[in-house]
Amino acid sequence: MFDKPGHRKEEDKMPAIYKKENEEIRKAKVMTSFKKMAKKYSKTLEKLSKN
C-alpha cells in the first residue's frame, strides 16, 4: 500500500512538461464532452419548449 522511501510513483518519473501536457489534454477532453452534452441538452430543451 505505502510507497517505500526512494521509490517514486510512476507519475513523478515523468518529466514535468509531459505531466502538464497530460493535464491540458485531460481538460480539453472534459471541455469537449461538456460542450457535446450542452448541445444535446439545449436541443432537448428546445423540443420540450415547443410542446
ABEGO torsion letter per residue (X at the ends): XBBBBGBBBAAAABBAAAAAAAAAAAAAAAAAAAAAAAAAAAAAAAAAAAX
